[in-house]
Amino acid sequence: MFSHRSFSYFRSSSSKSVCRFSFLSQAFFFFYRTEYFTFEVYFKKLKSRLHSLFIPYIFWNFAVLLFFFLAQTFFGGLLSGVNKPIVQYSISDWLWSFWDTSHIHVQATKNLPINSPFWFIRDLMVLVVLSPIVYILIKKLHLFAVLVLGFIWVCNPYFYLPGWSTVSFFFFSAGAYFSLHKKNFVLIMKSFLPWPTPCYILLLVGAFYSLGAGWWSYSYCASVLVGLITVVAVTASFIEKGHWRPNYFLASASFFIFAYHRLPLVFIIKFLFNQIRPQTDATLLFLYFLCPAIIILLGLLFYWAIKKLLPSFTAVICGGRLS
């Protein structure tokens, strides 16, 4: 019982943890020092995101398609066999795989691209295209626009269509507000210390034990907001005091690990679970942390190797994110 509730909650709360901050920070830098949002400025920003978002998005989704094609061909026993074989894909299936695989696999319950973590990049690209609308809303309505979008998110945090979600619009608009009104969100969040940390722990416990209740979404959204403030504030405070030092190699490798981890993680999980066959909560929890740890370590090794051997190629597939 505990394991089922624990892992359900961890999956729900962790799947968008990085993306929420990324929507906010990406919007902040997108609108940074933007006094006037002319067509020239808009197309210049679109061209920049072509390299940092669109090209990596196409490459990594194609890489997963190729990976699954090879896995279905040579290691079919490690796959569920439920999904439509890639060798049977039509032209429309190939196109949908880059946007919404639910049009290919009728049993799919989520509208995700073939490289599922890239739903965030897909939604971010939509928001970038719609950035003039966000700009007008923030310029005309200021904080009120953010509050309205936040209210919509709290009321319906699960509204989700390919490229459209309440969570993405809210956090992207919040980042745009901070940027356009020249407010340093890190300093603002840091000013709340030390209160966010104990509040976050209480909200996290409350959200966990209310999992499945009708009002769970409200406690969940509250824990998301306070959790985001806590992480940003504590991290900034520790760096400022010299307790933590930024590691530029890890920072530059983070996108590569995010992009590649979908490929091998499913096989690592199946292999270890088949070998260990966990019978206790402690073993399940151990595997829950061991599997991603292996993927991260392998990812750092792969990233270091291809960065050494193919630096220009690595820059392209990582959107120029090299230290």
C-alpha positions as YAML, in Angstrom:
chain: A
units: angstrom
residues:
- id: 1
  name: MET
  ca: [0.00, 0.00, 0.00]
- id: 2
  name: PHE
  ca: [2.73, 2.44, 0.99]
- id: 3
  name: SER
  ca: [4.77, 1.64, -2.09]
- id: 4
  name: HIS
  ca: [1.82, 2.16, -4.42]
- id: 5
  name: ARG
  ca: [0.93, 5.52, -2.89]
- id: 6
  name: SER
  ca: [4.58, 6.57, -2.68]
- id: 7
  name: PHE
  ca: [5.52, 5.84, -6.26]
- id: 8
  name: SER
  ca: [2.25, 7.25, -7.62]
- id: 9
  name: TYR
  ca: [2.90, 10.45, -5.76]
- id: 10
  name: PHE
  ca: [6.59, 10.64, -6.70]
- id: 11
  name: ARG
  ca: [5.75, 10.15, -10.38]
- id: 12
  name: SER
  ca: [3.07, 12.82, -10.21]
- id: 13
  name: SER
  ca: [5.11, 15.38, -8.30]
- id: 14
  name: SER
  ca: [8.49, 14.83, -9.98]
- id: 15
  name: SER
  ca: [7.51, 14.58, -13.67]
- id: 16
  name: LYS
  ca: [7.11, 18.35, -14.04]
- id: 17
  name: SER
  ca: [9.41, 19.57, -11.26]
- id: 18
  name: VAL
  ca: [12.20, 20.67, -13.59]
- id: 19
  name: CYS
  ca: [9.80, 21.84, -16.28]
- id: 20
  name: ARG
  ca: [7.91, 24.26, -14.00]
- id: 21
  name: PHE
  ca: [11.09, 26.16, -13.19]
- id: 22
  name: SER
  ca: [12.21, 25.90, -16.82]
- id: 23
  name: PHE
  ca: [8.99, 27.50, -18.10]
- id: 24
  name: LEU
  ca: [9.53, 30.36, -15.65]
- id: 25
  name: SER
  ca: [13.26, 30.83, -16.31]
- id: 26
  name: GLN
  ca: [12.95, 30.40, -20.09]
- id: 27
  name: ALA
  ca: [10.29, 33.11, -20.21]
- id: 28
  name: PHE
  ca: [12.42, 35.34, -17.99]
- id: 29
  name: PHE
  ca: [15.40, 35.14, -20.37]
- id: 30
  name: PHE
  ca: [13.19, 35.24, -23.47]
- id: 31
  name: PHE
  ca: [11.80, 38.65, -22.48]
- id: 32
  name: TYR
  ca: [14.97, 39.85, -20.75]
- id: 33
  name: ARG
  ca: [15.76, 43.48, -21.65]
- id: 34
  name: THR
  ca: [12.88, 43.57, -24.12]
- id: 35
  name: GLU
  ca: [11.62, 47.14, -24.06]
- id: 36
  name: TYR
  ca: [9.69, 46.88, -27.32]
- id: 37
  name: PHE
  ca: [8.40, 43.67, -28.86]
- id: 38
  name: THR
  ca: [8.57, 44.52, -32.56]
- id: 39
  name: PHE
  ca: [8.32, 42.07, -35.46]
- id: 40
  name: GLU
  ca: [12.08, 42.35, -35.88]
- id: 41
  name: VAL
  ca: [12.68, 41.45, -32.23]
- id: 42
  name: TYR
  ca: [10.12, 38.63, -32.43]
- id: 43
  name: PHE
  ca: [11.69, 36.97, -35.48]
- id: 44
  name: LYS
  ca: [15.18, 37.37, -34.04]
- id: 45
  name: LYS
  ca: [14.06, 35.50, -30.91]
- id: 46
  name: LEU
  ca: [12.34, 32.84, -33.03]
- id: 47
  name: LYS
  ca: [15.56, 32.31, -35.00]
- id: 48
  name: SER
  ca: [17.50, 31.89, -31.76]
- id: 49
  name: ARG
  ca: [15.01, 29.29, -30.46]
- id: 50
  name: LEU
  ca: [15.26, 27.43, -33.77]
- id: 51
  name: HIS
  ca: [18.78, 26.41, -32.70]
- id: 52
  name: SER
  ca: [18.18, 26.02, -28.96]
- id: 53
  name: LEU
  ca: [14.79, 24.26, -29.07]
- id: 54
  name: PHE
  ca: [13.56, 23.10, -32.50]
- id: 55
  name: ILE
  ca: [16.69, 21.38, -33.84]
- id: 56
  name: PRO
  ca: [17.38, 19.43, -30.60]
- id: 57
  name: TYR
  ca: [13.66, 18.57, -30.44]
- id: 58
  name: ILE
  ca: [13.72, 17.01, -33.92]
- id: 59
  name: PHE
  ca: [17.03, 15.21, -33.36]
- id: 60
  name: TRP
  ca: [16.20, 13.63, -29.99]
- id: 61
  name: ASN
  ca: [12.75, 12.48, -31.03]
- id: 62
  name: PHE
  ca: [14.25, 10.91, -34.15]
- id: 63
  name: ALA
  ca: [16.96, 9.32, -31.99]
- id: 64
  name: VAL
  ca: [14.30, 7.66, -29.83]
- id: 65
  name: LEU
  ca: [12.47, 6.46, -32.94]
- id: 66
  name: LEU
  ca: [15.69, 4.89, -34.21]
- id: 67
  name: PHE
  ca: [16.45, 3.42, -30.80]
- id: 68
  name: PHE
  ca: [13.04, 1.78, -30.50]
- id: 69
  name: PHE
  ca: [13.25, 0.50, -34.08]
- id: 70
  name: LEU
  ca: [16.54, -1.24, -33.27]
- id: 71
  name: ALA
  ca: [15.19, -2.49, -29.92]
- id: 72
  name: GLN
  ca: [12.03, -3.89, -31.56]
- id: 73
  name: THR
  ca: [14.15, -5.56, -34.22]
- id: 74
  name: PHE
  ca: [16.87, -7.13, -32.06]
- id: 75
  name: PHE
  ca: [15.64, -7.04, -28.43]
- id: 76
  name: GLY
  ca: [11.88, -7.41, -28.73]
- id: 77
  name: GLY
  ca: [11.68, -9.46, -25.56]
- id: 78
  name: LEU
  ca: [12.60, -6.44, -23.44]
- id: 79
  name: LEU
  ca: [9.62, -4.44, -24.76]
- id: 80
  name: SER
  ca: [5.96, -4.78, -23.87]
- id: 81
  name: GLY
  ca: [4.89, -5.45, -27.46]
- id: 82
  name: VAL
  ca: [1.78, -3.32, -26.92]
- id: 83
  name: ASN
  ca: [2.81, -0.39, -29.11]
- id: 84
  name: LYS
  ca: [2.63, -0.43, -32.88]
- id: 85
  name: PRO
  ca: [5.98, -1.56, -34.39]
- id: 86
  name: ILE
  ca: [7.85, 1.32, -35.98]
- id: 87
  name: VAL
  ca: [8.45, -0.73, -39.12]
- id: 88
  name: GLN
  ca: [4.66, -0.54, -39.68]
- id: 89
  name: TYR
  ca: [4.47, 3.26, -39.31]
- id: 90
  name: SER
  ca: [2.75, 5.21, -42.06]
- id: 91
  name: ILE
  ca: [3.85, 8.71, -43.05]
- id: 92
  name: SER
  ca: [1.26, 10.22, -40.72]
- id: 93
  name: ASP
  ca: [2.50, 7.97, -37.88]
- id: 94
  name: TRP
  ca: [6.02, 9.28, -38.39]
- id: 95
  name: LEU
  ca: [4.76, 12.86, -38.24]
- id: 96
  name: TRP
  ca: [2.57, 12.26, -35.18]
- id: 97
  name: SER
  ca: [5.47, 10.60, -33.36]
- id: 98
  name: PHE
  ca: [7.11, 14.01, -33.16]
- id: 99
  name: TRP
  ca: [4.03, 15.61, -31.61]
- id: 100
  name: ASP
  ca: [1.41, 13.28, -30.12]
- id: 101
  name: THR
  ca: [1.82, 9.48, -30.11]
- id: 102
  name: SER
  ca: [-1.76, 8.93, -28.91]
- id: 103
  name: HIS
  ca: [-2.72, 9.17, -32.59]
- id: 104
  name: ILE
  ca: [-0.53, 6.10, -33.20]
- id: 105
  name: HIS
  ca: [-1.10, 4.01, -30.08]
- id: 106
  name: VAL
  ca: [-4.80, 3.82, -29.24]
- id: 107
  name: GLN
  ca: [-4.06, 2.65, -25.68]
- id: 108
  name: ALA
  ca: [-1.99, 5.78, -24.91]
- id: 109
  name: THR
  ca: [-3.45, 7.90, -22.11]
- id: 110
  name: LYS
  ca: [-1.19, 10.94, -22.58]
- id: 111
  name: ASN
  ca: [-0.52, 13.24, -25.53]
- id: 112
  name: LEU
  ca: [3.27, 12.94, -25.66]
- id: 113
  name: PRO
  ca: [5.91, 12.88, -28.40]
- id: 114
  name: ILE
  ca: [7.89, 9.67, -28.86]
- id: 115
  name: ASN
  ca: [10.59, 11.11, -26.58]
- id: 116
  name: SER
  ca: [8.05, 11.73, -23.83]
- id: 117
  name: PRO
  ca: [10.07, 14.16, -21.63]
- id: 118
  name: PHE
  ca: [10.18, 16.49, -24.62]
- id: 119
  name: TRP
  ca: [6.53, 17.43, -24.07]
- id: 120
  name: PHE
  ca: [8.08, 20.34, -22.19]
- id: 121
  name: ILE
  ca: [10.14, 21.48, -25.21]
- id: 122
  name: ARG
  ca: [7.09, 21.07, -27.45]
- id: 123
  name: ASP
  ca: [4.91, 23.21, -25.18]
- id: 124
  name: LEU
  ca: [7.70, 25.75, -24.77]
- id: 125
  name: MET
  ca: [7.98, 26.11, -28.57]
- id: 126
  name: VAL
  ca: [4.23, 26.79, -28.74]
- id: 127
  name: LEU
  ca: [4.58, 29.44, -26.03]
- id: 128
  name: VAL
  ca: [7.49, 31.04, -27.87]
- id: 129
  name: VAL
  ca: [5.35, 31.29, -31.02]
- id: 130
  name: LEU
  ca: [2.54, 32.82, -28.93]
- id: 131
  name: SER
  ca: [4.91, 35.11, -27.02]
- id: 132
  name: PRO
  ca: [3.45, 38.33, -28.54]
- id: 133
  name: ILE
  ca: [0.13, 37.47, -26.87]
- id: 134
  name: VAL
  ca: [1.89, 36.83, -23.55]
- id: 135
  name: TYR
  ca: [3.76, 40.11, -23.94]
- id: 136
  name: ILE
  ca: [0.55, 42.10, -24.51]
- id: 137
  name: LEU
  ca: [-1.20, 40.41, -21.57]
- id: 138
  name: ILE
  ca: [1.63, 41.17, -19.16]
- id: 139
  name: LYS
  ca: [2.12, 44.72, -20.43]
- id: 140
  name: LYS
  ca: [-1.59, 45.56, -20.27]
- id: 141
  name: LEU
  ca: [-2.76, 43.59, -17.23]
- id: 142
  name: HIS
  ca: [0.52, 43.25, -15.30]
- id: 143
  name: LEU
  ca: [0.30, 40.95, -12.26]
- id: 144
  name: PHE
  ca: [-3.46, 40.50, -12.74]
- id: 145
  name: ALA
  ca: [-2.84, 38.40, -15.87]
- id: 146
  name: VAL
  ca: [-0.50, 36.09, -13.93]
- id: 147
  name: LEU
  ca: [-3.00, 35.74, -11.08]
- id: 148
  name: VAL
  ca: [-5.83, 34.86, -13.47]
- id: 149
  name: LEU
  ca: [-3.71, 32.23, -15.22]
- id: 150
  name: GLY
  ca: [-2.62, 30.91, -11.83]
- id: 151
  name: PHE
  ca: [-6.24, 30.65, -10.72]
- id: 152
  name: ILE
  ca: [-7.09, 28.72, -13.90]
- id: 153
  name: TRP
  ca: [-4.16, 26.36, -13.25]
- id: 154
  name: VAL
  ca: [-5.21, 25.73, -9.63]
- id: 155
  name: CYS
  ca: [-8.81, 25.06, -10.70]
- id: 156
  name: ASN
  ca: [-7.75, 22.69, -13.48]
- id: 157
  name: PRO
  ca: [-4.09, 21.65, -13.15]
- id: 158
  name: TYR
  ca: [-4.67, 18.62, -15.37]
- id: 159
  name: PHE
  ca: [-5.92, 20.47, -18.45]
- id: 160
  name: TYR
  ca: [-3.57, 19.28, -21.12]
- id: 161
  name: LEU
  ca: [-3.60, 19.21, -24.90]
- id: 162
  name: PRO
  ca: [-0.54, 18.84, -27.15]
- id: 163
  name: GLY
  ca: [1.23, 22.17, -26.86]
- id: 164
  name: TRP
  ca: [-1.38, 23.60, -24.49]
- id: 165
  name: SER
  ca: [-1.48, 23.21, -20.74]
- id: 166
  name: THR
  ca: [-2.52, 25.39, -17.82]
- id: 167
  name: VAL
  ca: [0.77, 24.72, -16.03]
- id: 168
  name: SER
  ca: [2.92, 25.88, -18.97]
- id: 169
  name: PHE
  ca: [0.93, 29.07, -19.59]
- id: 170
  name: PHE
  ca: [0.94, 30.02, -15.91]
- id: 171
  name: PHE
  ca: [4.65, 29.57, -15.24]
- id: 172
  name: PHE
  ca: [5.70, 31.03, -18.60]
- id: 173
  name: SER
  ca: [3.57, 34.11, -17.93]
- id: 174
  name: ALA
  ca: [5.00, 34.40, -14.43]
- id: 175
  name: GLY
  ca: [8.53, 34.39, -15.87]
- id: 176
  name: ALA
  ca: [7.49, 37.00, -18.44]
- id: 177
  name: TYR
  ca: [6.07, 39.20, -15.66]
- id: 178
  name: PHE
  ca: [9.29, 39.09, -13.64]
- id: 179
  name: SER
  ca: [11.38, 39.87, -16.72]
- id: 180
  name: LEU
  ca: [9.26, 42.63, -18.27]
- id: 181
  name: HIS
  ca: [8.85, 44.38, -14.91]
- id: 182
  name: LYS
  ca: [12.57, 44.00, -14.10]
- id: 183
  name: LYS
  ca: [12.01, 41.93, -10.96]
- id: 184
  name: ASN
  ca: [14.67, 39.44, -9.87]
- id: 185
  name: PHE
  ca: [12.60, 36.40, -8.94]
- id: 186
  name: VAL
  ca: [15.58, 34.74, -7.24]
- id: 187
  name: LEU
  ca: [15.98, 37.65, -4.80]
- id: 188
  name: ILE
  ca: [12.23, 37.78, -4.22]
- id: 189
  name: MET
  ca: [12.03, 34.07, -3.44]
- id: 190
  name: LYS
  ca: [15.15, 34.23, -1.27]
- id: 191
  name: SER
  ca: [13.56, 36.97, 0.84]
- id: 192
  name: PHE
  ca: [10.97, 34.45, 2.11]
- id: 193
  name: LEU
  ca: [13.59, 32.30, 3.86]
- id: 194
  name: PRO
  ca: [13.43, 30.40, 6.17]
- id: 195
  name: TRP
  ca: [9.63, 29.95, 6.00]
- id: 196
  name: PRO
  ca: [9.26, 28.14, 2.64]
- id: 197
  name: THR
  ca: [11.16, 25.04, 3.80]
- id: 198
  name: PRO
  ca: [8.93, 24.00, 6.74]
- id: 199
  name: CYS
  ca: [5.82, 25.05, 4.82]
- id: 200
  name: TYR
  ca: [6.89, 22.92, 1.87]
- id: 201
  name: ILE
  ca: [7.43, 19.86, 4.08]
- id: 202
  name: LEU
  ca: [3.96, 20.27, 5.61]
- id: 203
  name: LEU
  ca: [2.33, 20.78, 2.21]
- id: 204
  name: LEU
  ca: [4.21, 17.80, 0.76]
- id: 205
  name: VAL
  ca: [3.02, 15.55, 3.58]
- id: 206
  name: GLY
  ca: [-0.53, 16.91, 3.24]
- id: 207
  name: ALA
  ca: [-0.54, 16.40, -0.53]
- id: 208
  name: PHE
  ca: [0.79, 12.85, -0.11]
- id: 209
  name: TYR
  ca: [-1.84, 11.80, 2.42]
- id: 210
  name: SER
  ca: [-4.64, 13.50, 0.50]
- id: 211
  name: LEU
  ca: [-3.71, 11.68, -2.71]
- id: 212
  name: GLY
  ca: [-6.93, 10.68, -4.43]
- id: 213
  name: ALA
  ca: [-9.13, 13.08, -2.45]
- id: 214
  name: GLY
  ca: [-11.34, 15.56, -4.27]
- id: 215
  name: TRP
  ca: [-9.36, 18.54, -3.01]
- id: 216
  name: TRP
  ca: [-5.95, 16.97, -3.62]
- id: 217
  name: SER
  ca: [-5.22, 19.24, -6.60]
- id: 218
  name: TYR
  ca: [-5.32, 22.34, -4.38]
- id: 219
  name: SER
  ca: [-2.79, 20.99, -1.92]
- id: 220
  name: TYR
  ca: [-0.73, 19.72, -4.86]
- id: 221
  name: CYS
  ca: [-0.63, 23.15, -6.54]
- id: 222
  name: ALA
  ca: [0.24, 24.80, -3.22]
- id: 223
  name: SER
  ca: [3.10, 22.34, -2.70]
- id: 224
  name: VAL
  ca: [4.31, 23.01, -6.26]
- id: 225
  name: LEU
  ca: [4.49, 26.77, -5.72]
- id: 226
  name: VAL
  ca: [6.06, 26.62, -2.28]
- id: 227
  name: GLY
  ca: [8.40, 23.83, -3.41]
- id: 228
  name: LEU
  ca: [9.61, 25.94, -6.33]
- id: 229
  name: ILE
  ca: [10.24, 28.90, -4.03]
- id: 230
  name: THR
  ca: [12.05, 26.62, -1.56]
- id: 231
  name: VAL
  ca: [14.41, 25.09, -4.12]
- id: 232
  name: VAL
  ca: [15.28, 28.41, -5.77]
- id: 233
  name: ALA
  ca: [15.71, 30.24, -2.45]
- id: 234
  name: VAL
  ca: [17.77, 27.55, -0.72]
- id: 235
  name: THR
  ca: [19.98, 26.99, -3.77]
- id: 236
  name: ALA
  ca: [20.62, 30.74, -4.18]
- id: 237
  name: SER
  ca: [21.36, 31.10, -0.48]
- id: 238
  name: PHE
  ca: [23.84, 28.21, -0.41]
- id: 239
  name: ILE
  ca: [25.66, 29.47, -3.52]
- id: 240
  name: GLU
  ca: [25.78, 33.01, -2.12]
- id: 241
  name: LYS
  ca: [27.30, 31.78, 1.16]
- id: 242
  name: GLY
  ca: [29.85, 29.63, -0.66]
- id: 243
  name: HIS
  ca: [28.47, 26.29, 0.59]
- id: 244
  name: TRP
  ca: [27.78, 25.20, -2.99]
- id: 245
  name: ARG
  ca: [29.85, 26.01, -6.05]
- id: 246
  name: PRO
  ca: [28.36, 25.79, -9.56]
- id: 247
  name: ASN
  ca: [29.82, 22.95, -11.62]
- id: 248
  name: TYR
  ca: [29.86, 24.14, -15.21]
- id: 249
  name: PHE
  ca: [30.41, 20.67, -16.66]
- id: 250
  name: LEU
  ca: [27.31, 19.33, -14.87]
- id: 251
  name: ALA
  ca: [25.35, 22.41, -15.92]
- id: 252
  name: SER
  ca: [26.28, 21.96, -19.59]
- id: 253
  name: ALA
  ca: [25.59, 18.21, -19.43]
- id: 254
  name: SER
  ca: [22.13, 18.60, -17.88]
- id: 255
  name: PHE
  ca: [20.29, 19.01, -21.19]
- id: 256
  name: PHE
  ca: [22.04, 15.99, -22.70]
- id: 257
  name: ILE
  ca: [21.02, 13.83, -19.73]
- id: 258
  name: PHE
  ca: [17.45, 15.16, -19.92]
- id: 259
  name: ALA
  ca: [17.33, 14.42, -23.65]
- id: 260
  name: TYR
  ca: [18.88, 10.95, -23.67]
- id: 261
  name: HIS
  ca: [17.55, 9.37, -20.45]
- id: 262
  name: ARG
  ca: [14.26, 8.20, -21.99]
- id: 263
  name: LEU
  ca: [16.13, 5.76, -24.24]
- id: 264
  name: PRO
  ca: [17.94, 3.47, -21.78]
- id: 265
  name: LEU
  ca: [15.94, 4.03, -18.59]
- id: 266
  name: VAL
  ca: [13.15, 1.60, -19.45]
- id: 267
  name: PHE
  ca: [15.70, -1.15, -20.10]
- id: 268
  name: ILE
  ca: [17.68, -0.44, -16.94]
- id: 269
  name: ILE
  ca: [14.48, -0.62, -14.89]
- id: 270
  name: LYS
  ca: [13.32, -3.88, -16.47]
- id: 271
  name: PHE
  ca: [16.73, -5.49, -16.21]
- id: 272
  name: LEU
  ca: [17.31, -4.61, -12.55]
- id: 273
  name: PHE
  ca: [13.77, -5.50, -11.50]
- id: 274
  name: ASN
  ca: [14.06, -8.86, -13.25]
- id: 275
  name: GLN
  ca: [17.41, -9.55, -11.61]
- id: 276
  name: ILE
  ca: [16.65, -8.32, -8.09]
- id: 277
  name: ARG
  ca: [12.89, -8.99, -7.93]
- id: 278
  name: PRO
  ca: [12.18, -6.58, -5.02]
- id: 279
  name: GLN
  ca: [9.87, -7.86, -2.29]
- id: 280
  name: THR
  ca: [10.13, -5.02, 0.24]
- id: 281
  name: ASP
  ca: [9.48, -1.28, 0.25]
- id: 282
  name: ALA
  ca: [13.13, -0.64, 1.08]
- id: 283
  name: THR
  ca: [14.30, -2.53, -1.99]
- id: 284
  name: LEU
  ca: [11.78, -0.73, -4.19]
- id: 285
  name: LEU
  ca: [12.94, 2.63, -2.86]
- id: 286
  name: PHE
  ca: [16.57, 1.61, -3.43]
- id: 287
  name: LEU
  ca: [15.85, 0.72, -7.06]
- id: 288
  name: TYR
  ca: [13.82, 3.90, -7.48]
- id: 289
  name: PHE
  ca: [16.99, 5.92, -6.83]
- id: 290
  name: LEU
  ca: [19.52, 3.45, -8.28]
- id: 291
  name: CYS
  ca: [18.04, 3.36, -11.81]
- id: 292
  name: PRO
  ca: [18.23, 7.12, -12.47]
- id: 293
  name: ALA
  ca: [21.63, 7.27, -10.75]
- id: 294
  name: ILE
  ca: [22.99, 4.76, -13.27]
- id: 295
  name: ILE
  ca: [21.44, 6.70, -16.15]
- id: 296
  name: ILE
  ca: [22.95, 9.99, -14.91]
- id: 297
  name: LEU
  ca: [26.44, 8.52, -14.51]
- id: 298
  name: LEU
  ca: [26.31, 6.90, -17.95]
- id: 299
  name: GLY
  ca: [24.96, 10.14, -19.42]
- id: 300
  name: LEU
  ca: [27.83, 12.16, -17.97]
- id: 301
  name: LEU
  ca: [30.29, 9.66, -19.43]
- id: 302
  name: PHE
  ca: [28.64, 9.71, -22.88]
- id: 303
  name: TYR
  ca: [28.42, 13.50, -22.85]
- id: 304
  name: TRP
  ca: [32.08, 13.89, -21.93]
- id: 305
  name: ALA
  ca: [33.09, 11.48, -24.70]
- id: 306
  name: ILE
  ca: [31.08, 13.01, -27.56]
- id: 307
  name: LYS
  ca: [31.95, 16.53, -26.41]
- id: 308
  name: LYS
  ca: [35.61, 15.57, -26.65]
- id: 309
  name: LEU
  ca: [35.30, 13.79, -30.00]
- id: 310
  name: LEU
  ca: [32.52, 15.79, -31.70]
- id: 311
  name: PRO
  ca: [32.20, 19.21, -30.03]
- id: 312
  name: SER
  ca: [30.34, 20.91, -32.90]
- id: 313
  name: PHE
  ca: [27.85, 18.04, -33.21]
- id: 314
  name: THR
  ca: [27.32, 18.04, -29.43]
- id: 315
  name: ALA
  ca: [26.63, 21.76, -29.51]
- id: 316
  name: VAL
  ca: [23.98, 21.29, -32.20]
- id: 317
  name: ILE
  ca: [22.09, 18.46, -30.49]
- id: 318
  name: CYS
  ca: [22.23, 20.26, -27.13]
- id: 319
  name: GLY
  ca: [21.02, 23.57, -28.50]
- id: 320
  name: GLY
  ca: [24.38, 25.25, -28.03]
- id: 321
  name: ARG
  ca: [24.45, 24.44, -24.31]
- id: 322
  name: LEU
  ca: [28.19, 23.82, -23.88]
- id: 323
  name: SER
  ca: [30.42, 25.15, -21.13]
...
